[in-house]
């Protein structure tokens, strides 16, 4: 009888052991009942040093449900590593940290709700959760670790709501090839470095509140066809859209933005977007940033809105398929090399009323097809050296309001055969047509009173010029090196 009693007791103990296990881990208590693991208490779960160090590791195959009760503040490293049958987890709003490798290999986990309290998602936290279908990154997350969601091969949807996540580790979504939908929340201000690199999504909507787009943020998103940069964006990081080979249209609305570039290697933010043909610049934009669209080689047209006041250096350098550019009335600065190497640029419509800085030697350098210049009716002054060295110009039309042609404005326009300067022009400064050696005839306006030194210096083809009765002085003398510098010096014909 005693032997039977001991046997029954052992069997009952064995059954109890199989269906109810528990203990403590750090300040917390854990308990397994049936297929449910419950963790309770106040404070942080310990960070376990390796994959098999959690106290419930040996029971992981029987765990289907994990319930973490309120007041638990952290999920430790390796906490639920390789819980292959885990299909449901409850994370309370008290948890602020999900540790490294916390849910690695939970292959039956299809959904998980990360509460708004979470600020950190660790390295590899949900890696190899191969049946996870969607994930929401909540508002307060500031750090996402390396490979955090890597190899979640069934992941279809990401709802990204982190307002100011400053750190997203290397390839957080590596090999998540099934993602079709990316929803970026309306409160998001920062898109971290490498955030969505390589996603196969076809469309992206960047919300209006976004201020910073990090390095490589959308790099190699090879299926997106259009992107809108909203008004509040102040910085676009290195190669943010690099390798977006299907990107055809950019709607650029950023009012005050700095964009990454590397002029030494002819790289700009969009220069590797080989399908980009259309650029729409918003009507509220005042500044086109430094090297903004440099070497976008397939960009066929650019409409610069009337709101623009500055076109910064290199803005459109190397845009070799642009054929026409109109510089609007409010532009006061056109930067060095802004339209350089635009090899098919044929026509420039210049309407800037008060453009004080524009050096044609650099602005249009190596734009060899530039033959036609139309100076609009609003323009009163051509800035110094405005179209200097534009050696392909053959036709210049001057509007009815121009009063001053500044020094060097057409210097070395070596293909210009003739020019008619209308009566409204009162001042032609020295060197204005310096070395225009194809210029054969000039008609000067009636109101002009002087022809300054070097105005037509070395115009060696000049055979005819009409000087009106109003002219009272013609410049002569020599320059600081003693070289003759008269108005018509070198006009040998």
Order of alpha helices (4+ residues) and beta strands (2+ residues): alpha-beta-beta-beta-beta-beta-beta-beta-beta-beta-beta-beta-beta-beta-beta-beta-beta-beta-beta-beta-beta-beta-beta-beta-beta-beta-beta-beta-beta-beta-beta-alpha-beta-beta-beta-beta-beta-beta-beta-beta-beta-beta
